Amino acid sequence: MLTAFTLELLSTKNKVNEMNVSLIFRHRGLLAFFFICLMIPIWLSLYLGEPKVESDYKWTDIIGEGSVTLLTTFWLVAALVSRPPGKVTRLLVLGLACFMFSSLLDVLDEFFAYHPSANWLSVVESFPAAVGMIIMTAALYYWHLEQVALNKQLQRRELQYRAVEKIDIITQLYRADYWRERVLGLQQQKQTAAIIALDINNFTQLNAQLGNREGDRFLHEIAHLILMNLRPSDLVCRYAGDRFIALLPDADNAFAEDIAKQVERSIEHVAFRCNEHNMAIFQSIRTASLILTPTDDLQVQLKKINTQLDQKSGSMHQVVDAA
């Protein structure tokens, strides 16, 4: 299991790295501009200057100015790696490249001495930094507008997916009305999905034996076990009482039946330890599944799957474990 997890982690890391490399090469023009801004100061210093002796080095200036250059270069590369092509990315890179141009010339001054005829180099050194700051100001403004637009989209998703008032207090799952909304939304999008209904065998007897408090805790644990067996894109809700219902987008009936069997097996092999009784309870559930197409009537299909579930029989097994 650990080996499989490690391989999966390495695979995910490799995919992210490949994506970042691919994203960098989509900025070929900006990469060329960055390279030019990097090479010109070096060429000017080598062509117009004479190397200073080590005793003339001012290490405090070298460390301070060099840090600015390195950090500016790091920010520039980070923008290329993490952002898609667009106006904001172009402005960020252009502004940072201009600022890096000036800061690199500034730090190279600590290693080279220039002839008086090269005084114009001081103008070249300061001008790009001013231009870069102006470009960066525009980039930050457009970045702000971009973030405002993204936040609005996230707020819409918050309203759609995090309707707190529709969450069941006991299981922390969404209630049935939210599940119906999601199903109708998929049908409007012309998507087919699988439905799995799950019911705990003899839960009424268990609840009477252990009490409502332990019964609620048992429902909470069962809900988490069901969640562990579903995909991140799936949705499971508390339908009513001890009955749950899951929605599996883009799943066929064979896949749904396989998931249902996995849930059944996982619950059968997990012991529930009651707080007030010296015993471990091994519980079972029964499941039913069907496919819902965009043209199906949801109420008819719900009645059908509930009927299938009611026709199945199950039993609850208790095993006393000497703790």
DAVENCOR-V5309 format. One record per residue. N is the residue number from 1. RES is the residue in three letters. PHI is phi in whole degrees, 0 to 359 (none if undefined). NEAR is the number of other ideal C-beta (glycine too) atoms within 10 Angstrom. Layout:
n=N res=RES phi=PHI near=NEAR
n=N res=RES phi=PHI near=NEAR
This chain:
n=1 res=MET phi=none near=5
n=2 res=LEU phi=296 near=6
n=3 res=THR phi=296 near=7
n=4 res=ALA phi=297 near=8
n=5 res=PHE phi=296 near=9
n=6 res=THR phi=297 near=10
n=7 res=LEU phi=297 near=10
n=8 res=GLU phi=295 near=10
n=9 res=LEU phi=296 near=10
n=10 res=LEU phi=295 near=10
n=11 res=SER phi=297 near=10
n=12 res=THR phi=296 near=10
n=13 res=LYS phi=298 near=10
n=14 res=ASN phi=296 near=10
n=15 res=LYS phi=295 near=10
n=16 res=VAL phi=296 near=10
n=17 res=ASN phi=296 near=10
n=18 res=GLU phi=298 near=10
n=19 res=MET phi=294 near=11
n=20 res=ASN phi=295 near=12
n=21 res=VAL phi=297 near=10
n=22 res=SER phi=300 near=9
n=23 res=LEU phi=293 near=16
n=24 res=ILE phi=299 near=15
n=25 res=PHE phi=287 near=9
n=26 res=ARG phi=281 near=13
n=27 res=HIS phi=253 near=20
n=28 res=ARG phi=301 near=10
n=29 res=GLY phi=297 near=11
n=30 res=LEU phi=292 near=20
n=31 res=LEU phi=297 near=15
n=32 res=ALA phi=296 near=10
n=33 res=PHE phi=296 near=16
n=34 res=PHE phi=299 near=21
n=35 res=PHE phi=296 near=11
n=36 res=ILE phi=296 near=11
n=37 res=CYS phi=296 near=23
n=38 res=LEU phi=279 near=16
n=39 res=MET phi=276 near=11
n=40 res=ILE phi=299 near=15
n=41 res=PRO phi=300 near=24
n=42 res=ILE phi=295 near=12
n=43 res=TRP phi=295 near=9
n=44 res=LEU phi=298 near=19
n=45 res=SER phi=293 near=20
n=46 res=LEU phi=290 near=12
n=47 res=TYR phi=280 near=9
n=48 res=LEU phi=259 near=15
n=49 res=GLY phi=250 near=17
n=50 res=GLU phi=242 near=10
n=51 res=PRO phi=300 near=11
n=52 res=LYS phi=279 near=14
n=53 res=VAL phi=282 near=7
n=54 res=GLU phi=300 near=7
n=55 res=SER phi=292 near=5
n=56 res=ASP phi=269 near=10
n=57 res=TYR phi=292 near=12
n=58 res=LYS phi=253 near=12
n=59 res=TRP phi=293 near=9
n=60 res=THR phi=295 near=9
n=61 res=ASP phi=292 near=13
n=62 res=ILE phi=298 near=14
n=63 res=ILE phi=294 near=11
n=64 res=GLY phi=295 near=13
n=65 res=GLU phi=290 near=19
n=66 res=GLY phi=294 near=17
n=67 res=SER phi=297 near=12
n=68 res=VAL phi=298 near=16
n=69 res=THR phi=296 near=21
n=70 res=LEU phi=296 near=14
n=71 res=LEU phi=293 near=13
n=72 res=THR phi=297 near=22
n=73 res=THR phi=296 near=18
n=74 res=PHE phi=298 near=11
n=75 res=TRP phi=298 near=17
n=76 res=LEU phi=295 near=22
n=77 res=VAL phi=295 near=15
n=78 res=ALA phi=298 near=12
n=79 res=ALA phi=296 near=20
n=80 res=LEU phi=292 near=22
n=81 res=VAL phi=285 near=13
n=82 res=SER phi=261 near=11
n=83 res=ARG phi=245 near=17
n=84 res=PRO phi=282 near=9
n=85 res=PRO phi=300 near=14
n=86 res=GLY phi=161 near=11
n=87 res=LYS phi=299 near=13
n=88 res=VAL phi=298 near=21
n=89 res=THR phi=297 near=21
n=90 res=ARG phi=300 near=19
n=91 res=LEU phi=294 near=20
n=92 res=LEU phi=300 near=25
n=93 res=VAL phi=292 near=25
n=94 res=LEU phi=297 near=21
n=95 res=GLY phi=295 near=26
n=96 res=LEU phi=294 near=26
n=97 res=ALA phi=295 near=22
n=98 res=CYS phi=296 near=23
n=99 res=PHE phi=294 near=24
n=100 res=MET phi=295 near=25
n=101 res=PHE phi=305 near=25
n=102 res=SER phi=292 near=24
n=103 res=SER phi=293 near=24
n=104 res=LEU phi=290 near=27
n=105 res=LEU phi=299 near=24
n=106 res=ASP phi=296 near=20
n=107 res=VAL phi=286 near=21
n=108 res=LEU phi=291 near=19
n=109 res=ASP phi=301 near=21
n=110 res=GLU phi=284 near=18
n=111 res=PHE phi=249 near=14
n=112 res=PHE phi=231 near=18
n=113 res=ALA phi=252 near=13
n=114 res=TYR phi=250 near=16
n=115 res=HIS phi=289 near=10
n=116 res=PRO phi=307 near=5
n=117 res=SER phi=291 near=8
n=118 res=ALA phi=258 near=15
n=119 res=ASN phi=297 near=9
n=120 res=TRP phi=300 near=10
n=121 res=LEU phi=296 near=19
n=122 res=SER phi=294 near=13
n=123 res=VAL phi=290 near=8
n=124 res=VAL phi=298 near=15
n=125 res=GLU phi=291 near=19
n=126 res=SER phi=268 near=12
n=127 res=PHE phi=297 near=13
n=128 res=PRO phi=301 near=22
n=129 res=ALA phi=297 near=19
n=130 res=ALA phi=295 near=12
n=131 res=VAL phi=296 near=15
n=132 res=GLY phi=298 near=23
n=133 res=MET phi=294 near=13
n=134 res=ILE phi=296 near=12
n=135 res=ILE phi=297 near=20
n=136 res=MET phi=296 near=19
n=137 res=THR phi=298 near=11
n=138 res=ALA phi=296 near=15
n=139 res=ALA phi=298 near=22
n=140 res=LEU phi=294 near=13
n=141 res=TYR phi=296 near=12
n=142 res=TYR phi=292 near=16
n=143 res=TRP phi=295 near=17
n=144 res=HIS phi=299 near=11
n=145 res=LEU phi=298 near=11
n=146 res=GLU phi=297 near=14
n=147 res=GLN phi=293 near=11
n=148 res=VAL phi=298 near=9
n=149 res=ALA phi=295 near=10
n=150 res=LEU phi=295 near=10
n=151 res=ASN phi=296 near=10
n=152 res=LYS phi=296 near=9
n=153 res=GLN phi=296 near=9
n=154 res=LEU phi=295 near=10
n=155 res=GLN phi=296 near=10
n=156 res=ARG phi=296 near=10
n=157 res=ARG phi=292 near=9
n=158 res=GLU phi=300 near=11
n=159 res=LEU phi=294 near=9
n=160 res=GLN phi=279 near=11
n=161 res=TYR phi=255 near=11
n=162 res=ARG phi=235 near=10
n=163 res=ALA phi=283 near=14
n=164 res=VAL phi=298 near=7
n=165 res=GLU phi=291 near=6
n=166 res=LYS phi=261 near=15
n=167 res=ILE phi=264 near=15
n=168 res=ASP phi=287 near=17
n=169 res=ILE phi=295 near=9
n=170 res=ILE phi=287 near=13
n=171 res=THR phi=267 near=21
n=172 res=GLN phi=64 near=12
n=173 res=LEU phi=260 near=25
n=174 res=TYR phi=291 near=21
n=175 res=ARG phi=276 near=18
n=176 res=ALA phi=295 near=18
n=177 res=ASP phi=295 near=10
n=178 res=TYR phi=292 near=18
n=179 res=TRP phi=301 near=23
n=180 res=ARG phi=298 near=16
n=181 res=GLU phi=300 near=14
n=182 res=ARG phi=293 near=17
n=183 res=VAL phi=296 near=22
n=184 res=LEU phi=297 near=11
n=185 res=GLY phi=296 near=11
n=186 res=LEU phi=295 near=18
n=187 res=GLN phi=295 near=18
n=188 res=GLN phi=296 near=9
n=189 res=GLN phi=274 near=9
n=190 res=LYS phi=62 near=9
n=191 res=GLN phi=253 near=14
n=192 res=THR phi=266 near=16
n=193 res=ALA phi=215 near=22
n=194 res=ALA phi=259 near=23
n=195 res=ILE phi=239 near=24
n=196 res=ILE phi=237 near=25
n=197 res=ALA phi=255 near=22
n=198 res=LEU phi=229 near=24
n=199 res=ASP phi=225 near=21
n=200 res=ILE phi=278 near=23
n=201 res=ASN phi=288 near=18
n=202 res=ASN phi=54 near=16
n=203 res=PHE phi=292 near=20
n=204 res=THR phi=300 near=11
n=205 res=GLN phi=293 near=11
n=206 res=LEU phi=297 near=21
n=207 res=ASN phi=296 near=19
n=208 res=ALA phi=292 near=10
n=209 res=GLN phi=286 near=15
n=210 res=LEU phi=265 near=20
n=211 res=GLY phi=101 near=15
n=212 res=ASN phi=298 near=9
n=213 res=ARG phi=297 near=11
n=214 res=GLU phi=289 near=19
n=215 res=GLY phi=297 near=19
n=216 res=ASP phi=295 near=14
n=217 res=ARG phi=295 near=16
n=218 res=PHE phi=297 near=21
n=219 res=LEU phi=300 near=20
n=220 res=HIS phi=298 near=15
n=221 res=GLU phi=292 near=15
n=222 res=ILE phi=298 near=23
n=223 res=ALA phi=302 near=20
n=224 res=HIS phi=290 near=11
n=225 res=LEU phi=296 near=15
n=226 res=ILE phi=296 near=22
n=227 res=LEU phi=301 near=18
n=228 res=MET phi=296 near=10
n=229 res=ASN phi=263 near=18
n=230 res=LEU phi=256 near=17
n=231 res=ARG phi=282 near=12
n=232 res=PRO phi=300 near=5
n=233 res=SER phi=277 near=10
n=234 res=ASP phi=275 near=19
n=235 res=LEU phi=229 near=21
n=236 res=VAL phi=238 near=22
n=237 res=CYS phi=227 near=22
n=238 res=ARG phi=276 near=23
n=239 res=TYR phi=279 near=21
n=240 res=ALA phi=186 near=11
n=241 res=GLY phi=57 near=12
n=242 res=ASP phi=258 near=20
n=243 res=ARG phi=251 near=17
n=244 res=PHE phi=240 near=27
n=245 res=ILE phi=218 near=25
n=246 res=ALA phi=241 near=28
n=247 res=LEU phi=241 near=21
n=248 res=LEU phi=242 near=23
n=249 res=PRO phi=297 near=16
n=250 res=ASP phi=54 near=12
n=251 res=ALA phi=234 near=22
n=252 res=ASP phi=267 near=13
n=253 res=ASN phi=292 near=12
n=254 res=ALA phi=295 near=10
n=255 res=PHE phi=295 near=14
n=256 res=ALA phi=297 near=22
n=257 res=GLU phi=296 near=16
n=258 res=ASP phi=294 near=13
n=259 res=ILE phi=297 near=22
n=260 res=ALA phi=299 near=22
n=261 res=LYS phi=294 near=13
n=262 res=GLN phi=297 near=13
n=263 res=VAL phi=296 near=24
n=264 res=GLU phi=302 near=17
n=265 res=ARG phi=295 near=12
n=266 res=SER phi=295 near=14
n=267 res=ILE phi=286 near=21
n=268 res=GLU phi=296 near=12
n=269 res=HIS phi=259 near=8
n=270 res=VAL phi=250 near=14
n=271 res=ALA phi=271 near=11
n=272 res=PHE phi=260 near=19
n=273 res=ARG phi=265 near=13
n=274 res=CYS phi=281 near=17
n=275 res=ASN phi=291 near=9
n=276 res=GLU phi=257 near=8
n=277 res=HIS phi=231 near=14
n=278 res=ASN phi=275 near=10
n=279 res=MET phi=204 near=15
n=280 res=ALA phi=248 near=16
n=281 res=ILE phi=254 near=21
n=282 res=PHE phi=255 near=15
n=283 res=GLN phi=252 near=23
n=284 res=SER phi=232 near=15
n=285 res=ILE phi=228 near=25
n=286 res=ARG phi=239 near=19
n=287 res=THR phi=226 near=22
n=288 res=ALA phi=213 near=22
n=289 res=SER phi=218 near=24
n=290 res=LEU phi=201 near=17
n=291 res=ILE phi=257 near=15
n=292 res=LEU phi=247 near=21
n=293 res=THR phi=264 near=11
n=294 res=PRO phi=300 near=12
n=295 res=THR phi=265 near=8
n=296 res=ASP phi=286 near=16
n=297 res=ASP phi=279 near=11
n=298 res=LEU phi=298 near=13
n=299 res=GLN phi=296 near=9
n=300 res=VAL phi=295 near=9
n=301 res=GLN phi=292 near=16
n=302 res=LEU phi=295 near=20
n=303 res=LYS phi=297 near=11
n=304 res=LYS phi=295 near=16
n=305 res=ILE phi=288 near=19
n=306 res=ASN phi=292 near=17
n=307 res=THR phi=296 near=10
n=308 res=GLN phi=300 near=15
n=309 res=LEU phi=292 near=21
n=310 res=ASP phi=293 near=13
n=311 res=GLN phi=282 near=9
n=312 res=LYS phi=274 near=12
n=313 res=SER phi=253 near=7
n=314 res=GLY phi=214 near=16
n=315 res=SER phi=220 near=9
n=316 res=MET phi=253 near=16
n=317 res=HIS phi=245 near=11
n=318 res=GLN phi=247 near=17
n=319 res=VAL phi=235 near=9
n=320 res=VAL phi=276 near=10
n=321 res=ASP phi=247 near=12
n=322 res=ALA phi=288 near=6
n=323 res=ALA phi=279 near=7
